[in-house]
């Protein structure tokens, strides 16, 4: 994080990143439960 971002944008970006990783984890979790 070289340049500071406005709180709103930073929070949104973090939330999107967490949501994306959560979706990837849930896909993996489904495969694990089904396999």
Backbone torsions as a table, in degrees:
resi	resn	phi	psi	omega
1	UNK	NA	83.6	-178.2
2	UNK	-71.7	-44.3	-177.4
3	UNK	-113.7	132.1	179.1
4	UNK	-67.2	143.4	179.8
5	UNK	-109.7	157.5	171.3
6	UNK	-58.0	141.9	-176.1
7	UNK	-49.9	-44.7	-176.8
8	UNK	-59.2	-50.3	-178.2
9	UNK	-63.7	-42.4	-179.0
10	UNK	-60.7	-45.9	-179.4
11	UNK	-61.9	-42.3	-178.4
12	UNK	-64.1	-41.6	-178.0
13	UNK	-65.6	-42.3	178.9
14	UNK	-63.2	-42.8	-179.5
15	UNK	-62.5	-42.8	179.8
16	UNK	-64.1	-41.6	180.0
17	UNK	-63.7	-43.3	179.7
18	UNK	-64.8	-40.8	-179.6
19	UNK	-64.0	-41.1	-179.6
20	UNK	-62.7	-47.0	-179.3
21	UNK	-66.9	-33.5	179.0
22	UNK	-65.1	-41.7	178.7
23	UNK	-64.1	-42.3	178.9
24	UNK	-62.7	-42.2	179.6
25	UNK	-64.1	-39.5	-178.1
26	UNK	-67.2	-36.4	176.2
27	UNK	-61.6	-46.2	-179.9
28	UNK	-64.2	-38.3	-179.1
29	UNK	-64.7	-41.8	179.0
30	UNK	-61.4	-45.7	178.8
31	UNK	-59.7	-40.6	-178.9
32	UNK	-64.6	-43.6	-178.4
33	UNK	-69.2	-37.0	-177.5
34	UNK	-78.5	-36.3	-177.0
35	UNK	-76.9	NA	NA
